[in-house]
Amino acid sequence: MKKFLHLLRKILLIGLYLFFVIVSIVLAVLLYTKTKELNDINSAYRDTTVLLNSNQEESQVTIDNLQGSFRELNSEVERLKAENAELDTELQRQIKNGYGTIKGSIFPLLVGDSSFSQYQLVCAQSTNNSSTKYCVTVSAYESDFTLVLPSGNYNLMSNIVTSNNSLNLEYTARYTEFVKCVKEKGEANCNKDQLSGKVLTIKVESGQTVNNIDPTDWLKKQ
């Protein structure tokens, strides 16, 4: 009987030992798994933190660049405003010192090769000296122009600026009685054959502006 009890005790001890060994292994596996999950979570957290910091730095760089560009653009705008103010002051000074202004617009013309002329050279020619001219280059797309010139009497004319920056003198536009008549009465009430080509003289007075002086009566050189 004692031998049986001794054997039973030995078997129980071996069983308990095996149980504790198995439990220890299971707990070790669970601990390793949980530790790995925790390490993965910490690694993901660190990567996310680095990414967020990087994005914040990039965002700050972008903001700084935009602010720098804005400051440069604002500085350029202010500079242009200052230049424009200086030009306006100079214009007013010239007007007060015996200068007047002619304002008008041009009319685009299709030249012989049917190409569209982008620019025209508009000139005011002194009636006292035909070699004295005051000119401005005008875009056919904007059409309006302003000439600032000394007080006096002038004839207005326009020529096409060709693609190689020379003047096409085959056609010349002038401000004539026909142009004036059309503006005042409408084309239906103006005789082109009688009025076209009759150049009008524009009187420019100090500090005054003469408007609607359009060199649009196009005539081919004879």
C-alpha positions in Angstrom: 0.0 0.0 0.0 2.8 2.4 0.9 4.5 1.6 -2.4 1.3 2.4 -4.3 0.9 5.7 -2.5 4.5 6.6 -3.2 4.0 5.8 -6.8 0.8 7.9 -7.0 2.6 10.8 -5.4 5.5 10.5 -7.9 3.0 10.5 -10.8 1.2 13.6 -9.4 4.5 15.4 -9.0 5.5 14.5 -12.6 2.0 15.6 -13.8 2.2 18.9 -11.9 5.7 19.5 -13.3 4.6 18.9 -16.8 1.5 21.2 -16.2 3.7 24.0 -15.0 6.1 23.5 -17.9 3.3 23.7 -20.4 1.7 26.7 -18.7 5.1 28.4 -18.6 5.6 27.8 -22.3 2.1 29.1 -23.1 2.7 32.2 -21.0 6.1 32.8 -22.6 4.5 32.5 -26.1 1.7 34.9 -25.1 4.3 37.3 -23.6 6.4 37.3 -26.7 3.3 37.9 -28.9 2.1 40.8 -26.8 5.6 42.2 -26.6 5.9 42.1 -30.4 2.5 43.7 -30.8 3.5 46.5 -28.4 6.8 46.9 -30.3 5.0 47.1 -33.6 2.6 49.7 -32.2 5.5 51.7 -30.8 7.3 51.5 -34.1 4.2 52.6 -36.0 3.7 55.5 -33.6 7.3 56.6 -34.1 7.0 56.4 -37.9 3.7 58.4 -37.8 5.3 61.0 -35.5 8.3 61.4 -37.9 5.9 61.6 -40.9 3.8 64.3 -39.2 6.8 66.3 -38.2 8.1 66.0 -41.7 4.8 67.2 -43.2 4.7 70.0 -40.7 8.2 71.1 -41.8 7.3 70.8 -45.5 4.1 72.8 -44.9 6.0 75.4 -43.0 8.6 75.6 -45.9 5.7 76.0 -48.4 4.1 78.7 -46.3 7.4 80.5 -45.9 7.9 80.3 -49.7 4.4 81.7 -50.4 4.9 84.5 -47.9 8.2 85.3 -49.6 6.7 85.3 -53.0 3.8 87.5 -51.7 6.3 90.0 -50.2 8.2 90.1 -53.5 5.1 90.6 -55.6 3.8 93.2 -53.2 7.1 95.0 -53.4 7.0 94.9 -57.2 3.4 96.3 -57.2 4.4 99.1 -55.0 7.4 99.9 -57.2 5.2 100.0 -60.3 2.7 102.2 -58.5 5.5 104.6 -57.6 6.8 104.6 -61.2 3.3 105.2 -62.5 2.8 108.1 -60.0 6.1 109.6 -61.2 5.1 109.2 -64.8 1.7 110.8 -64.1 3.4 113.6 -62.3 5.8 114.1 -65.2 2.8 114.0 -67.6 1.0 116.7 -65.6 4.1 118.8 -65.5 4.5 118.6 -69.2 0.9 119.5 -69.8 1.2 122.5 -67.6 4.4 123.5 -69.4 2.8 124.0 -72.8 1.8 120.4 -73.7 -1.5 119.0 -74.7 -3.0 115.6 -75.4 -4.5 113.8 -78.4 -6.5 110.7 -77.8 -8.1 108.3 -80.3 -8.1 104.8 -81.6 -6.9 102.9 -84.6 -8.7 100.5 -87.0 -6.9 97.2 -88.0 -6.2 96.7 -91.7 -5.6 93.5 -93.7 -2.6 94.2 -95.9 -1.9 92.8 -99.3 -1.0 89.3 -98.2 -4.2 89.1 -96.1 -2.2 88.9 -92.9 -3.3 90.8 -89.8 -1.1 93.7 -88.6 -0.6 93.5 -84.9 0.8 97.0 -84.5 0.5 100.5 -86.1 2.7 103.5 -85.7 0.5 106.6 -85.0 2.1 110.0 -85.6 1.1 113.6 -85.2 2.8 115.6 -87.8 3.4 119.3 -87.3 1.7 121.5 -89.9 4.6 124.1 -89.5 7.3 121.5 -90.1 6.5 118.2 -91.8 9.7 116.6 -90.4 8.5 117.1 -86.9 6.5 114.1 -85.7 5.4 112.7 -82.4 4.7 109.0 -82.6 3.5 106.1 -80.6 3.2 102.4 -81.4 -0.3 101.1 -80.9 -1.5 97.5 -80.5 -4.4 96.6 -82.9 -5.9 94.5 -80.1 -6.1 97.4 -77.6 -6.5 100.1 -80.4 -6.6 103.2 -78.0 -3.7 105.6 -77.9 -2.6 108.8 -76.3 -0.1 111.3 -77.7 1.4 114.1 -75.5 2.8 116.9 -77.6 3.6 120.6 -77.6 0.9 123.1 -78.3 0.4 123.5 -82.0 -1.4 122.3 -85.1 -1.1 118.7 -86.3 -2.2 116.2 -88.9 -2.7 112.7 -87.6 -1.6 109.6 -89.6 -1.0 105.9 -89.0 1.0 103.2 -90.8 1.2 99.4 -90.4 4.2 98.0 -88.6 5.2 94.8 -90.5 6.5 91.6 -89.0 10.1 92.7 -89.5 9.5 96.0 -87.6 9.5 98.2 -90.7 6.7 100.5 -91.9 4.4 99.5 -94.7 4.0 102.9 -96.6 1.8 101.5 -99.3 -1.2 102.3 -97.1 -1.6 105.3 -94.8 -4.5 106.1 -92.5 -5.4 109.7 -91.7 -7.9 111.7 -89.6 -10.1 113.2 -92.3 -13.4 115.0 -92.8 -14.9 111.6 -93.7 -13.9 110.1 -90.3 -15.3 113.2 -88.5 -18.5 113.1 -90.4 -19.0 109.4 -89.7 -18.5 110.0 -85.9 -20.9 112.9 -85.9 -23.6 111.8 -88.4 -23.1 108.1 -89.1 -21.7 106.6 -92.3 -25.0 106.5 -94.1 -25.1 110.3 -94.0 -21.5 110.9 -95.2 -20.3 110.9 -98.8 -17.0 108.9 -98.8 -16.1 110.0 -102.3 -16.3 113.7 -101.4 -14.9 113.6 -97.9 -12.3 110.8 -97.8 -8.7 111.9 -98.1 -9.4 115.5 -96.9 -7.0 115.7 -94.0 -8.1 117.7 -91.0 -5.8 119.8 -88.8 -6.0 119.2 -85.0 -5.3 122.2 -82.8 -3.5 121.2 -79.5 -3.6 123.7 -76.7 -1.6 123.7 -73.5 -3.3 121.6 -70.8 -6.1 120.5 -73.1 -7.1 117.1 -74.4 -8.6 116.5 -77.9 -10.6 113.3 -78.0 -11.8 110.9 -80.7 -9.1 111.8 -83.2 -9.0 108.5 -85.1 -6.7 107.9 -88.0 -9.0 105.4 -89.7 -9.4 106.7 -93.3 -7.1 104.2 -95.0 -5.9 105.2 -98.5 -3.5 103.4 -100.8 -0.5 105.3 -102.0 -1.1 106.5 -105.6 
